[in-house]
């Protein structure tokens, strides 16, 4: 069975299967920490970093990292301005 981070699980199955969340709780207990970020293998993202909730927090993740999020400038350039024809 495939292990998925929280985001991939929601994208693929429509809900959080908590595959990697369970592993992070175990890793946190072993390390004696409550807030643990650790490296995991997500079948969607690949090798990534996840938090206690199993959420991918790797800034360089090919699917969920900061580099994949469009900048505000890019978003504003794609949206019509309120004064342009055809604006809603």
C-alpha positions as CSV (number, residue, x, y, z in Angstrom):
1,X,0.0,0.0,0.0
2,X,1.3,3.5,-0.9
3,X,2.0,6.1,1.8
4,X,0.9,9.6,0.9
5,X,1.5,13.0,2.5
6,X,-1.6,14.8,3.6
7,X,-1.9,17.0,0.4
8,X,-1.4,14.0,-2.0
9,X,-3.9,11.9,-0.1
10,X,-6.5,14.6,-0.3
11,X,-5.7,15.2,-4.0
12,X,-5.9,11.5,-4.9
13,X,-8.5,10.0,-2.5
14,X,-10.5,13.1,-1.5
15,X,-9.6,12.7,2.2
16,X,-6.5,12.6,4.5
17,X,-5.6,8.9,4.9
18,X,-3.0,10.0,7.6
19,X,-0.4,7.5,6.2
20,X,2.6,9.6,7.1
21,X,1.0,11.2,10.2
22,X,1.0,7.9,12.1
23,X,4.7,7.4,11.3
24,X,5.6,11.0,12.4
25,X,4.0,10.3,15.8
26,X,6.1,7.2,16.3
27,X,9.3,9.1,15.2
28,X,8.4,12.0,17.6
29,X,8.0,9.6,20.5
30,X,11.3,7.9,19.7
31,X,13.0,11.2,19.5
32,X,11.3,12.5,22.7
33,X,9.8,15.4,20.8
34,X,6.2,16.5,20.3
35,X,6.8,18.6,17.1
36,X,8.9,16.6,14.7
37,X,9.7,17.2,11.1
38,X,11.2,14.2,9.4
39,X,12.0,12.9,6.0
40,X,9.6,10.5,4.4
41,X,8.8,8.8,1.1
42,X,5.5,10.0,-0.3
43,X,4.3,8.0,-3.3
44,X,3.1,11.3,-4.8
45,X,5.9,13.8,-3.9
46,X,8.8,11.4,-3.6
47,X,11.4,12.0,-0.9
48,X,10.1,14.9,1.1
49,X,9.8,16.4,4.7
50,X,6.6,16.0,6.6
51,X,5.3,17.3,10.0
52,X,3.3,15.6,12.7
53,X,0.1,15.8,10.7
54,X,1.8,14.1,7.7
55,X,1.6,17.4,5.8
56,X,4.4,18.0,3.2
57,X,6.4,20.9,4.5
58,X,9.4,20.7,2.1
59,X,9.9,24.1,0.4
60,X,11.6,22.2,-2.5
61,X,8.8,19.6,-3.0
62,X,8.1,19.3,-6.7
63,X,4.3,19.3,-6.0
64,X,3.7,21.3,-2.8
65,X,6.9,23.4,-2.3
66,X,7.2,27.2,-2.4
67,X,8.7,27.0,-5.9
68,X,5.4,25.5,-7.1
69,X,3.2,28.3,-5.7
70,X,2.6,31.2,-8.1
71,X,3.8,34.6,-6.9
72,X,1.3,37.4,-6.2
73,X,2.7,39.3,-9.2
74,X,2.1,36.4,-11.5
75,X,-1.4,35.9,-10.2
76,X,-2.3,39.6,-10.6
77,X,-0.9,39.5,-14.1
78,X,-3.2,36.6,-15.0
79,X,-6.4,38.2,-13.6
80,X,-8.1,41.0,-15.4
81,X,-8.0,44.4,-13.8
82,X,-11.3,45.9,-12.7
83,X,-11.0,48.6,-15.4
84,X,-10.2,46.2,-18.3
85,X,-13.0,45.2,-20.7
86,X,-14.5,41.8,-19.8
87,X,-13.8,42.2,-16.1
88,X,-16.3,40.7,-13.9
